[in-house]
Amino acid sequence: MAKFTKDEIFEELKTILIEELEIAESSVKGDANLFEDLDLDSIDAVDIAVRMQKFTNKKLTPEQFKEIRTVDDVVDAVFELLNENE
C-alpha cells in the first residue's frame, strides 16, 4: 500500500480545496479553520472526506470526522489512518 507523507496529504487536500471548492490558495494554511476561515459547510466537509478516501483508499470514521476543525486536523487524521495497524 502506498504511504503518503503529511506534506503529500496536505498538497492533495490543498488541490481539492482550490480546484473543487474554489478556495483561494492564500487561504489554505495548516491552521485555517475549515468552517470559519474557509467558509465551508457540512456538504463541503463530506465532499472533502469522500475525495480524501479516494486518494488514500481509507475511510475516516464519523468519530474521527467530528474532531476535524482545521486543515492540519484533516492532514493528521488521514496520516494516522494510513499508519494504523502497522
PyMOL Python script that loads the backbone (N, CA, C, O; Angstrom):
from pymol import cmd

cmd.read_pdbstr("""\
ATOM      1  N   MET A   1       0.850  -1.197   0.000  1.00  0.00           N
ATOM      2  CA  MET A   1       0.000   0.000   0.000  1.00  0.00           C
ATOM      3  C   MET A   1       0.886   1.248   0.000  1.00  0.00           C
ATOM      4  O   MET A   1       1.894   1.311   0.704  1.00  0.00           O
ATOM      5  N   ALA A   2       0.503   2.206  -0.778  1.00  0.00           N
ATOM      6  CA  ALA A   2       1.256   3.457  -0.844  1.00  0.00           C
ATOM      7  C   ALA A   2       1.113   4.232   0.452  1.00  0.00           C
ATOM      8  O   ALA A   2       0.021   4.365   1.005  1.00  0.00           O
ATOM      9  N   LYS A   3       2.235   4.736   0.918  1.00  0.00           N
ATOM     10  CA  LYS A   3       2.224   5.596   2.107  1.00  0.00           C
ATOM     11  C   LYS A   3       2.429   7.028   1.639  1.00  0.00           C
ATOM     12  O   LYS A   3       3.166   7.294   0.689  1.00  0.00           O
ATOM     13  N   PHE A   4       1.769   7.924   2.318  1.00  0.00           N
ATOM     14  CA  PHE A   4       1.910   9.336   1.971  1.00  0.00           C
ATOM     15  C   PHE A   4       2.488  10.082   3.154  1.00  0.00           C
ATOM     16  O   PHE A   4       2.196   9.763   4.306  1.00  0.00           O
ATOM     17  N   THR A   5       3.319  11.089   2.861  1.00  0.00           N
ATOM     18  CA  THR A   5       3.818  11.963   3.923  1.00  0.00           C
ATOM     19  C   THR A   5       2.737  12.993   4.237  1.00  0.00           C
ATOM     20  O   THR A   5       1.783  13.166   3.479  1.00  0.00           O
ATOM     21  N   LYS A   6       2.906  13.667   5.359  1.00  0.00           N
ATOM     22  CA  LYS A   6       1.951  14.727   5.699  1.00  0.00           C
ATOM     23  C   LYS A   6       1.969  15.815   4.636  1.00  0.00           C
ATOM     24  O   LYS A   6       0.932  16.404   4.330  1.00  0.00           O
ATOM     25  N   ASP A   7       3.140  16.085   4.075  1.00  0.00           N
ATOM     26  CA  ASP A   7       3.226  17.104   3.013  1.00  0.00           C
ATOM     27  C   ASP A   7       2.431  16.684   1.783  1.00  0.00           C
ATOM     28  O   ASP A   7       1.758  17.511   1.168  1.00  0.00           O
ATOM     29  N   GLU A   8       2.502  15.411   1.420  1.00  0.00           N
ATOM     30  CA  GLU A   8       1.753  14.924   0.258  1.00  0.00           C
ATOM     31  C   GLU A   8       0.246  14.976   0.519  1.00  0.00           C
ATOM     32  O   GLU A   8      -0.535  15.331  -0.365  1.00  0.00           O
ATOM     33  N   ILE A   9      -0.144  14.624   1.721  1.00  0.00           N
ATOM     34  CA  ILE A   9      -1.566  14.698   2.085  1.00  0.00           C
ATOM     35  C   ILE A   9      -2.036  16.147   2.037  1.00  0.00           C
ATOM     36  O   ILE A   9      -3.112  16.438   1.515  1.00  0.00           O
ATOM     37  N   PHE A  10      -1.226  17.059   2.585  1.00  0.00           N
ATOM     38  CA  PHE A  10      -1.577  18.483   2.568  1.00  0.00           C
ATOM     39  C   PHE A  10      -1.727  18.977   1.132  1.00  0.00           C
ATOM     40  O   PHE A  10      -2.676  19.697   0.824  1.00  0.00           O
ATOM     41  N   GLU A  11      -0.807  18.600   0.254  1.00  0.00           N
ATOM     42  CA  GLU A  11      -0.867  19.060  -1.140  1.00  0.00           C
ATOM     43  C   GLU A  11      -2.126  18.550  -1.832  1.00  0.00           C
ATOM     44  O   GLU A  11      -2.749  19.284  -2.599  1.00  0.00           O
ATOM     45  N   GLU A  12      -2.506  17.303  -1.571  1.00  0.00           N
ATOM     46  CA  GLU A  12      -3.728  16.755  -2.169  1.00  0.00           C
ATOM     47  C   GLU A  12      -4.949  17.508  -1.644  1.00  0.00           C
ATOM     48  O   GLU A  12      -5.840  17.872  -2.411  1.00  0.00           O
ATOM     49  N   LEU A  13      -4.981  17.735  -0.337  1.00  0.00           N
ATOM     50  CA  LEU A  13      -6.094  18.471   0.270  1.00  0.00           C
ATOM     51  C   LEU A  13      -6.156  19.891  -0.281  1.00  0.00           C
ATOM     52  O   LEU A  13      -7.235  20.401  -0.582  1.00  0.00           O
ATOM     53  N   LYS A  14      -5.004  20.518  -0.412  1.00  0.00           N
ATOM     54  CA  LYS A  14      -4.936  21.877  -0.957  1.00  0.00           C
ATOM     55  C   LYS A  14      -5.509  21.910  -2.380  1.00  0.00           C
ATOM     56  O   LYS A  14      -6.269  22.814  -2.727  1.00  0.00           O
ATOM     57  N   THR A  15      -5.142  20.927  -3.188  1.00  0.00           N
ATOM     58  CA  THR A  15      -5.658  20.838  -4.562  1.00  0.00           C
ATOM     59  C   THR A  15      -7.183  20.718  -4.556  1.00  0.00           C
ATOM     60  O   THR A  15      -7.869  21.387  -5.330  1.00  0.00           O
ATOM     61  N   ILE A  16      -7.704  19.864  -3.681  1.00  0.00           N
ATOM     62  CA  ILE A  16      -9.161  19.694  -3.573  1.00  0.00           C
ATOM     63  C   ILE A  16      -9.816  21.019  -3.196  1.00  0.00           C
ATOM     64  O   ILE A  16     -10.800  21.429  -3.813  1.00  0.00           O
ATOM     65  N   LEU A  17      -9.274  21.681  -2.190  1.00  0.00           N
ATOM     66  CA  LEU A  17      -9.863  22.938  -1.714  1.00  0.00           C
ATOM     67  C   LEU A  17      -9.841  24.010  -2.797  1.00  0.00           C
ATOM     68  O   LEU A  17     -10.821  24.732  -2.980  1.00  0.00           O
ATOM     69  N   ILE A  18      -8.735  24.114  -3.507  1.00  0.00           N
ATOM     70  CA  ILE A  18      -8.587  25.167  -4.527  1.00  0.00           C
ATOM     71  C   ILE A  18      -9.403  24.849  -5.783  1.00  0.00           C
ATOM     72  O   ILE A  18     -10.170  25.685  -6.262  1.00  0.00           O
ATOM     73  N   GLU A  19      -9.231  23.630  -6.312  1.00  0.00           N
ATOM     74  CA  GLU A  19      -9.844  23.298  -7.600  1.00  0.00           C
ATOM     75  C   GLU A  19     -11.322  22.935  -7.495  1.00  0.00           C
ATOM     76  O   GLU A  19     -12.121  23.321  -8.348  1.00  0.00           O
ATOM     77  N   GLU A  20     -11.683  22.198  -6.457  1.00  0.00           N
ATOM     78  CA  GLU A  20     -13.063  21.716  -6.353  1.00  0.00           C
ATOM     79  C   GLU A  20     -13.972  22.675  -5.579  1.00  0.00           C
ATOM     80  O   GLU A  20     -15.140  22.851  -5.927  1.00  0.00           O
ATOM     81  N   LEU A  21     -13.431  23.288  -4.538  1.00  0.00           N
ATOM     82  CA  LEU A  21     -14.264  24.131  -3.677  1.00  0.00           C
ATOM     83  C   LEU A  21     -13.984  25.619  -3.843  1.00  0.00           C
ATOM     84  O   LEU A  21     -14.568  26.457  -3.155  1.00  0.00           O
ATOM     85  N   GLU A  22     -13.072  25.935  -4.777  1.00  0.00           N
ATOM     86  CA  GLU A  22     -12.790  27.325  -5.158  1.00  0.00           C
ATOM     87  C   GLU A  22     -12.350  28.191  -3.985  1.00  0.00           C
ATOM     88  O   GLU A  22     -12.763  29.344  -3.856  1.00  0.00           O
ATOM     89  N   ILE A  23     -11.506  27.616  -3.133  1.00  0.00           N
ATOM     90  CA  ILE A  23     -10.916  28.363  -2.015  1.00  0.00           C
ATOM     91  C   ILE A  23      -9.654  29.036  -2.537  1.00  0.00           C
ATOM     92  O   ILE A  23      -8.899  28.430  -3.298  1.00  0.00           O
ATOM     93  N   ALA A  24      -9.419  30.277  -2.138  1.00  0.00           N
ATOM     94  CA  ALA A  24      -8.213  30.990  -2.560  1.00  0.00           C
ATOM     95  C   ALA A  24      -6.982  30.280  -1.997  1.00  0.00           C
ATOM     96  O   ALA A  24      -6.950  29.913  -0.823  1.00  0.00           O
ATOM     97  N   GLU A  25      -5.975  30.093  -2.842  1.00  0.00           N
ATOM     98  CA  GLU A  25      -4.766  29.387  -2.416  1.00  0.00           C
ATOM     99  C   GLU A  25      -4.136  30.032  -1.184  1.00  0.00           C
ATOM    100  O   GLU A  25      -3.632  29.332  -0.306  1.00  0.00           O
ATOM    101  N   SER A  26      -4.161  31.349  -1.118  1.00  0.00           N
ATOM    102  CA  SER A  26      -3.567  32.051   0.024  1.00  0.00           C
ATOM    103  C   SER A  26      -4.274  31.752   1.342  1.00  0.00           C
ATOM    104  O   SER A  26      -3.711  31.980   2.413  1.00  0.00           O
ATOM    105  N   SER A  27      -5.503  31.243   1.271  1.00  0.00           N
ATOM    106  CA  SER A  27      -6.271  30.919   2.476  1.00  0.00           C
ATOM    107  C   SER A  27      -5.988  29.520   3.007  1.00  0.00           C
ATOM    108  O   SER A  27      -6.305  29.212   4.156  1.00  0.00           O
ATOM    109  N   VAL A  28      -5.398  28.682   2.182  1.00  0.00           N
ATOM    110  CA  VAL A  28      -5.188  27.282   2.565  1.00  0.00           C
ATOM    111  C   VAL A  28      -3.892  27.164   3.363  1.00  0.00           C
ATOM    112  O   VAL A  28      -2.804  27.020   2.807  1.00  0.00           O
ATOM    113  N   LYS A  29      -4.044  27.230   4.669  1.00  0.00           N
ATOM    114  CA  LYS A  29      -2.929  27.112   5.605  1.00  0.00           C
ATOM    115  C   LYS A  29      -3.287  26.039   6.623  1.00  0.00           C
ATOM    116  O   LYS A  29      -4.461  25.723   6.819  1.00  0.00           O
ATOM    117  N   GLY A  30      -2.281  25.489   7.260  1.00  0.00           N
ATOM    118  CA  GLY A  30      -2.499  24.414   8.209  1.00  0.00           C
ATOM    119  C   GLY A  30      -3.464  24.746   9.318  1.00  0.00           C
ATOM    120  O   GLY A  30      -4.276  23.911   9.718  1.00  0.00           O
ATOM    121  N   ASP A  31      -3.375  25.990   9.827  1.00  0.00           N
ATOM    122  CA  ASP A  31      -4.217  26.361  10.972  1.00  0.00           C
ATOM    123  C   ASP A  31      -5.558  26.970  10.551  1.00  0.00           C
ATOM    124  O   ASP A  31      -6.321  27.439  11.396  1.00  0.00           O
ATOM    125  N   ALA A  32      -5.843  26.965   9.251  1.00  0.00           N
ATOM    126  CA  ALA A  32      -7.118  27.533   8.781  1.00  0.00           C
ATOM    127  C   ALA A  32      -8.273  26.637   9.222  1.00  0.00           C
ATOM    128  O   ALA A  32      -8.265  25.430   8.978  1.00  0.00           O
ATOM    129  N   ASN A  33      -9.264  27.243   9.874  1.00  0.00           N
ATOM    130  CA  ASN A  33     -10.454  26.514  10.284  1.00  0.00           C
ATOM    131  C   ASN A  33     -11.327  26.300   9.050  1.00  0.00           C
ATOM    132  O   ASN A  33     -11.633  27.242   8.321  1.00  0.00           O
ATOM    133  N   LEU A  34     -11.716  25.060   8.831  1.00  0.00           N
ATOM    134  CA  LEU A  34     -12.471  24.729   7.616  1.00  0.00           C
ATOM    135  C   LEU A  34     -13.793  25.479   7.529  1.00  0.00           C
ATOM    136  O   LEU A  34     -14.224  25.864   6.442  1.00  0.00           O
ATOM    137  N   PHE A  35     -14.426  25.682   8.659  1.00  0.00           N
ATOM    138  CA  PHE A  35     -15.770  26.263   8.662  1.00  0.00           C
ATOM    139  C   PHE A  35     -15.756  27.775   8.859  1.00  0.00           C
ATOM    140  O   PHE A  35     -16.541  28.491   8.237  1.00  0.00           O
ATOM    141  N   GLU A  36     -14.864  28.263   9.723  1.00  0.00           N
ATOM    142  CA  GLU A  36     -14.830  29.703   9.995  1.00  0.00           C
ATOM    143  C   GLU A  36     -13.958  30.456   8.993  1.00  0.00           C
ATOM    144  O   GLU A  36     -14.379  31.470   8.436  1.00  0.00           O
ATOM    145  N   ASP A  37     -12.733  29.955   8.763  1.00  0.00           N
ATOM    146  CA  ASP A  37     -11.797  30.669   7.882  1.00  0.00           C
ATOM    147  C   ASP A  37     -12.061  30.400   6.406  1.00  0.00           C
ATOM    148  O   ASP A  37     -11.965  31.308   5.580  1.00  0.00           O
ATOM    149  N   LEU A  38     -12.391  29.165   6.077  1.00  0.00           N
ATOM    150  CA  LEU A  38     -12.582  28.796   4.667  1.00  0.00           C
ATOM    151  C   LEU A  38     -14.048  28.791   4.259  1.00  0.00           C
ATOM    152  O   LEU A  38     -14.374  28.581   3.091  1.00  0.00           O
ATOM    153  N   ASP A  39     -14.924  29.022   5.221  1.00  0.00           N
ATOM    154  CA  ASP A  39     -16.358  29.155   4.971  1.00  0.00           C
ATOM    155  C   ASP A  39     -16.970  27.925   4.298  1.00  0.00           C
ATOM    156  O   ASP A  39     -17.835  28.041   3.430  1.00  0.00           O
ATOM    157  N   LEU A  40     -16.503  26.746   4.716  1.00  0.00           N
ATOM    158  CA  LEU A  40     -17.074  25.510   4.185  1.00  0.00           C
ATOM    159  C   LEU A  40     -18.300  25.135   5.000  1.00  0.00           C
ATOM    160  O   LEU A  40     -18.451  25.556   6.147  1.00  0.00           O
ATOM    161  N   ASP A  41     -19.177  24.337   4.395  1.00  0.00           N
ATOM    162  CA  ASP A  41     -20.335  23.838   5.132  1.00  0.00           C
ATOM    163  C   ASP A  41     -20.217  22.317   5.259  1.00  0.00           C
ATOM    164  O   ASP A  41     -19.233  21.726   4.815  1.00  0.00           O
ATOM    165  N   SER A  42     -21.205  21.702   5.856  1.00  0.00           N
ATOM    166  CA  SER A  42     -21.128  20.261   6.101  1.00  0.00           C
ATOM    167  C   SER A  42     -21.084  19.462   4.802  1.00  0.00           C
ATOM    168  O   SER A  42     -20.461  18.401   4.753  1.00  0.00           O
ATOM    169  N   ILE A  43     -21.728  19.947   3.765  1.00  0.00           N
ATOM    170  CA  ILE A  43     -21.692  19.267   2.464  1.00  0.00           C
ATOM    171  C   ILE A  43     -20.264  19.297   1.907  1.00  0.00           C
ATOM    172  O   ILE A  43     -19.776  18.295   1.384  1.00  0.00           O
ATOM    173  N   ASP A  44     -19.603  20.447   2.022  1.00  0.00           N
ATOM    174  CA  ASP A  44     -18.209  20.561   1.583  1.00  0.00           C
ATOM    175  C   ASP A  44     -17.319  19.604   2.374  1.00  0.00           C
ATOM    176  O   ASP A  44     -16.429  18.965   1.814  1.00  0.00           O
ATOM    177  N   ALA A  45     -17.567  19.513   3.674  1.00  0.00           N
ATOM    178  CA  ALA A  45     -16.766  18.637   4.528  1.00  0.00           C
ATOM    179  C   ALA A  45     -16.915  17.180   4.106  1.00  0.00           C
ATOM    180  O   ALA A  45     -15.931  16.441   4.066  1.00  0.00           O
ATOM    181  N   VAL A  46     -18.129  16.767   3.794  1.00  0.00           N
ATOM    182  CA  VAL A  46     -18.362  15.403   3.318  1.00  0.00           C
ATOM    183  C   VAL A  46     -17.652  15.191   1.982  1.00  0.00           C
ATOM    184  O   VAL A  46     -17.064  14.135   1.750  1.00  0.00           O
ATOM    185  N   ASP A  47     -17.707  16.183   1.113  1.00  0.00           N
ATOM    186  CA  ASP A  47     -17.036  16.105  -0.176  1.00  0.00           C
ATOM    187  C   ASP A  47     -15.529  15.906   0.008  1.00  0.00           C
ATOM    188  O   ASP A  47     -14.914  15.091  -0.680  1.00  0.00           O
ATOM    189  N   ILE A  48     -14.943  16.657   0.942  1.00  0.00           N
ATOM    190  CA  ILE A  48     -13.517  16.511   1.241  1.00  0.00           C
ATOM    191  C   ILE A  48     -13.234  15.093   1.724  1.00  0.00           C
ATOM    192  O   ILE A  48     -12.274  14.463   1.283  1.00  0.00           O
ATOM    193  N   ALA A  49     -14.064  14.598   2.622  1.00  0.00           N
ATOM    194  CA  ALA A  49     -13.866  13.246   3.164  1.00  0.00           C
ATOM    195  C   ALA A  49     -13.916  12.199   2.060  1.00  0.00           C
ATOM    196  O   ALA A  49     -13.099  11.278   2.040  1.00  0.00           O
ATOM    197  N   VAL A  50     -14.869  12.333   1.145  1.00  0.00           N
ATOM    198  CA  VAL A  50     -15.005  11.380   0.039  1.00  0.00           C
ATOM    199  C   VAL A  50     -13.782  11.451  -0.875  1.00  0.00           C
ATOM    200  O   VAL A  50     -13.255  10.422  -1.297  1.00  0.00           O
ATOM    201  N   ARG A  51     -13.342  12.646  -1.173  1.00  0.00           N
ATOM    202  CA  ARG A  51     -12.186  12.800  -2.065  1.00  0.00           C
ATOM    203  C   ARG A  51     -10.898  12.291  -1.418  1.00  0.00           C
ATOM    204  O   ARG A  51     -10.057  11.698  -2.094  1.00  0.00           O
ATOM    205  N   MET A  52     -10.743  12.520  -0.116  1.00  0.00           N
ATOM    206  CA  MET A  52      -9.562  12.009   0.579  1.00  0.00           C
ATOM    207  C   MET A  52      -9.629  10.482   0.664  1.00  0.00           C
ATOM    208  O   MET A  52      -8.598   9.810   0.636  1.00  0.00           O
ATOM    209  N   GLN A  53     -10.824   9.947   0.766  1.00  0.00           N
ATOM    210  CA  GLN A  53     -10.986   8.490   0.766  1.00  0.00           C
ATOM    211  C   GLN A  53     -10.531   7.905  -0.572  1.00  0.00           C
ATOM    212  O   GLN A  53      -9.858   6.875  -0.604  1.00  0.00           O
ATOM    213  N   LYS A  54     -10.894   8.557  -1.665  1.00  0.00           N
ATOM    214  CA  LYS A  54     -10.459   8.099  -2.991  1.00  0.00           C
ATOM    215  C   LYS A  54      -8.944   8.184  -3.120  1.00  0.00           C
ATOM    216  O   LYS A  54      -8.321   7.313  -3.728  1.00  0.00           O
ATOM    217  N   PHE A  55      -8.356   9.219  -2.557  1.00  0.00           N
ATOM    218  CA  PHE A  55      -6.910   9.446  -2.611  1.00  0.00           C
ATOM    219  C   PHE A  55      -6.166   8.371  -1.829  1.00  0.00           C
ATOM    220  O   PHE A  55      -5.115   7.903  -2.269  1.00  0.00           O
ATOM    221  N   THR A  56      -6.696   7.973  -0.675  1.00  0.00           N
ATOM    222  CA  THR A  56      -5.980   7.067   0.225  1.00  0.00           C
ATOM    223  C   THR A  56      -6.506   5.636   0.238  1.00  0.00           C
ATOM    224  O   THR A  56      -5.827   4.729   0.720  1.00  0.00           O
ATOM    225  N   ASN A  57      -7.699   5.432  -0.283  1.00  0.00           N
ATOM    226  CA  ASN A  57      -8.386   4.143  -0.180  1.00  0.00           C
ATOM    227  C   ASN A  57      -8.691   3.764   1.270  1.00  0.00           C
ATOM    228  O   ASN A  57      -8.830   2.584   1.592  1.00  0.00           O
ATOM    229  N   LYS A  58      -8.793   4.757   2.129  1.00  0.00           N
ATOM    230  CA  LYS A  58      -9.149   4.547   3.537  1.00  0.00           C
ATOM    231  C   LYS A  58     -10.269   5.524   3.886  1.00  0.00           C
ATOM    232  O   LYS A  58     -10.367   6.612   3.317  1.00  0.00           O
ATOM    233  N   LYS A  59     -11.112   5.110   4.834  1.00  0.00           N
ATOM    234  CA  LYS A  59     -12.263   5.931   5.192  1.00  0.00           C
ATOM    235  C   LYS A  59     -12.161   6.402   6.643  1.00  0.00           C
ATOM    236  O   LYS A  59     -11.915   5.613   7.555  1.00  0.00           O
ATOM    237  N   LEU A  60     -12.357   7.706   6.831  1.00  0.00           N
ATOM    238  CA  LEU A  60     -12.420   8.250   8.185  1.00  0.00           C
ATOM    239  C   LEU A  60     -13.735   7.833   8.826  1.00  0.00           C
ATOM    240  O   LEU A  60     -14.774   7.812   8.167  1.00  0.00           O
ATOM    241  N   THR A  61     -13.688   7.505  10.104  1.00  0.00           N
ATOM    242  CA  THR A  61     -14.917   7.170  10.814  1.00  0.00           C
ATOM    243  C   THR A  61     -15.666   8.448  11.149  1.00  0.00           C
ATOM    244  O   THR A  61     -15.063   9.521  11.172  1.00  0.00           O
ATOM    245  N   PRO A  62     -16.960   8.361  11.408  1.00  0.00           N
ATOM    246  CA  PRO A  62     -17.699   9.555  11.825  1.00  0.00           C
ATOM    247  C   PRO A  62     -17.093  10.195  13.075  1.00  0.00           C
ATOM    248  O   PRO A  62     -17.111  11.418  13.218  1.00  0.00           O
ATOM    249  N   GLU A  63     -16.555   9.366  13.983  1.00  0.00           N
ATOM    250  CA  GLU A  63     -15.933   9.905  15.200  1.00  0.00           C
ATOM    251  C   GLU A  63     -14.690  10.726  14.855  1.00  0.00           C
ATOM    252  O   GLU A  63     -14.489  11.814  15.394  1.00  0.00           O
ATOM    253  N   GLN A  64     -13.865  10.205  13.961  1.00  0.00           N
ATOM    254  CA  GLN A  64     -12.677  10.951  13.537  1.00  0.00           C
ATOM    255  C   GLN A  64     -13.090  12.235  12.837  1.00  0.00           C
ATOM    256  O   GLN A  64     -12.497  13.294  13.043  1.00  0.00           O
ATOM    257  N   PHE A  65     -14.102  12.123  12.021  1.00  0.00           N
ATOM    258  CA  PHE A  65     -14.560  13.260  11.227  1.00  0.00           C
ATOM    259  C   PHE A  65     -15.055  14.403  12.111  1.00  0.00           C
ATOM    260  O   PHE A  65     -14.829  15.574  11.805  1.00  0.00           O
ATOM    261  N   LYS A  66     -15.732  14.059  13.209  1.00  0.00           N
ATOM    262  CA  LYS A  66     -16.272  15.083  14.109  1.00  0.00           C
ATOM    263  C   LYS A  66     -15.179  15.907  14.782  1.00  0.00           C
ATOM    264  O   LYS A  66     -15.411  17.052  15.171  1.00  0.00           O
ATOM    265  N   GLU A  67     -13.985  15.325  14.917  1.00  0.00           N
ATOM    266  CA  GLU A  67     -12.876  16.005  15.586  1.00  0.00           C
ATOM    267  C   GLU A  67     -12.172  17.010  14.679  1.00  0.00           C
ATOM    268  O   GLU A  67     -11.386  17.829  15.155  1.00  0.00           O
ATOM    269  N   ILE A  68     -12.441  16.954  13.404  1.00  0.00           N
ATOM    270  CA  ILE A  68     -11.726  17.784  12.428  1.00  0.00           C
ATOM    271  C   ILE A  68     -12.271  19.205  12.411  1.00  0.00           C
ATOM    272  O   ILE A  68     -13.468  19.432  12.237  1.00  0.00           O
ATOM    273  N   ARG A  69     -11.366  20.148  12.595  1.00  0.00           N
ATOM    274  CA  ARG A  69     -11.724  21.567  12.548  1.00  0.00           C
ATOM    275  C   ARG A  69     -10.857  22.359  11.561  1.00  0.00           C
ATOM    276  O   ARG A  69     -11.331  23.290  10.909  1.00  0.00           O
ATOM    277  N   THR A  70      -9.576  21.971  11.464  1.00  0.00           N
ATOM    278  CA  THR A  70      -8.633  22.735  10.645  1.00  0.00           C
ATOM    279  C   THR A  70      -8.062  21.889   9.516  1.00  0.00           C
ATOM    280  O   THR A  70      -8.253  20.674   9.468  1.00  0.00           O
ATOM    281  N   VAL A  71      -7.363  22.555   8.617  1.00  0.00           N
ATOM    282  CA  VAL A  71      -6.671  21.860   7.531  1.00  0.00           C
ATOM    283  C   VAL A  71      -5.692  20.846   8.114  1.00  0.00           C
ATOM    284  O   VAL A  71      -5.634  19.706   7.653  1.00  0.00           O
ATOM    285  N   ASP A  72      -4.916  21.252   9.131  1.00  0.00           N
ATOM    286  CA  ASP A  72      -3.972  20.322   9.767  1.00  0.00           C
ATOM    287  C   ASP A  72      -4.678  19.123  10.390  1.00  0.00           C
ATOM    288  O   ASP A  72      -4.142  18.015  10.378  1.00  0.00           O
ATOM    289  N   ASP A  73      -5.880  19.335  10.937  1.00  0.00           N
ATOM    290  CA  ASP A  73      -6.639  18.219  11.508  1.00  0.00           C
ATOM    291  C   ASP A  73      -6.934  17.166  10.439  1.00  0.00           C
ATOM    292  O   ASP A  73      -6.841  15.967  10.703  1.00  0.00           O
ATOM    293  N   VAL A  74      -7.286  17.612   9.240  1.00  0.00           N
ATOM    294  CA  VAL A  74      -7.556  16.677   8.143  1.00  0.00           C
ATOM    295  C   VAL A  74      -6.285  15.908   7.817  1.00  0.00           C
ATOM    296  O   VAL A  74      -6.304  14.682   7.707  1.00  0.00           O
ATOM    297  N   VAL A  75      -5.184  16.628   7.665  1.00  0.00           N
ATOM    298  CA  VAL A  75      -3.900  16.002   7.330  1.00  0.00           C
ATOM    299  C   VAL A  75      -3.524  14.984   8.403  1.00  0.00           C
ATOM    300  O   VAL A  75      -3.154  13.854   8.081  1.00  0.00           O
ATOM    301  N   ASP A  76      -3.613  15.369   9.665  1.00  0.00           N
ATOM    302  CA  ASP A  76      -3.237  14.473  10.759  1.00  0.00           C
ATOM    303  C   ASP A  76      -4.135  13.242  10.807  1.00  0.00           C
ATOM    304  O   ASP A  76      -3.648  12.129  11.009  1.00  0.00           O
ATOM    305  N   ALA A  77      -5.438  13.429  10.624  1.00  0.00           N
ATOM    306  CA  ALA A  77      -6.380  12.310  10.676  1.00  0.00           C
ATOM    307  C   ALA A  77      -6.107  11.323   9.541  1.00  0.00           C
ATOM    308  O   ALA A  77      -6.116  10.111   9.753  1.00  0.00           O
ATOM    309  N   VAL A  78      -5.868  11.837   8.353  1.00  0.00           N
ATOM    310  CA  VAL A  78      -5.586  10.961   7.206  1.00  0.00           C
ATOM    311  C   VAL A  78      -4.253  10.248   7.404  1.00  0.00           C
ATOM    312  O   VAL A  78      -4.135   9.059   7.108  1.00  0.00           O
ATOM    313  N   PHE A  79      -3.252  10.967   7.901  1.00  0.00           N
ATOM    314  CA  PHE A  79      -1.934  10.375   8.150  1.00  0.00           C
ATOM    315  C   PHE A  79      -2.039   9.239   9.177  1.00  0.00           C
ATOM    316  O   PHE A  79      -1.475   8.163   8.979  1.00  0.00           O
ATOM    317  N   GLU A  80      -2.762   9.486  10.271  1.00  0.00           N
ATOM    318  CA  GLU A  80      -2.957   8.454  11.296  1.00  0.00           C
ATOM    319  C   GLU A  80      -3.687   7.248  10.717  1.00  0.00           C
ATOM    320  O   GLU A  80      -3.329   6.106  11.002  1.00  0.00           O
ATOM    321  N   LEU A  81      -4.691   7.498   9.919  1.00  0.00           N
ATOM    322  CA  LEU A  81      -5.467   6.433   9.296  1.00  0.00           C
ATOM    323  C   LEU A  81      -4.581   5.537   8.431  1.00  0.00           C
ATOM    324  O   LEU A  81      -4.712   4.313   8.438  1.00  0.00           O
ATOM    325  N   LEU A  82      -3.682   6.174   7.692  1.00  0.00           N
ATOM    326  CA  LEU A  82      -2.789   5.424   6.804  1.00  0.00           C
ATOM    327  C   LEU A  82      -1.735   4.631   7.564  1.00  0.00           C
ATOM    328  O   LEU A  82      -1.193   3.656   7.042  1.00  0.00           O
ATOM    329  N   ASN A  83      -1.446   5.042   8.788  1.00  0.00           N
ATOM    330  CA  ASN A  83      -0.361   4.420   9.538  1.00  0.00           C
ATOM    331  C   ASN A  83      -0.840   3.539  10.688  1.00  0.00           C
ATOM    332  O   ASN A  83      -0.023   3.027  11.453  1.00  0.00           O
ATOM    333  N   GLU A  84      -2.160   3.355  10.819  1.00  0.00           N
ATOM    334  CA  GLU A  84      -2.631   2.472  11.874  1.00  0.00           C
ATOM    335  C   GLU A  84      -2.446   1.021  11.447  1.00  0.00           C
ATOM    336  O   GLU A  84      -2.328   0.714  10.261  1.00  0.00           O
ATOM    337  N   ASN A  85      -2.425   0.156  12.421  1.00  0.00           N
ATOM    338  CA  ASN A  85      -2.233  -1.281  12.191  1.00  0.00           C
ATOM    339  C   ASN A  85      -0.872  -1.606  11.580  1.00  0.00           C
ATOM    340  O   ASN A  85      -0.734  -2.580  10.841  1.00  0.00           O
ATOM    341  N   GLU A  86       0.106  -0.807  11.885  1.00  0.00           N
ATOM    342  CA  GLU A  86       1.467  -1.061  11.371  1.00  0.00           C
ATOM    343  C   GLU A  86       2.231  -1.915  12.354  1.00  0.00           C
ATOM    344  O   GLU A  86       3.393  -2.243  12.114  1.00  0.00           O
TER     345      GLU A  86
END
""", "prot")
cmd.dss("prot")
cmd.show_as("cartoon", "prot")
cmd.util.cbc("prot")
cmd.orient("prot")
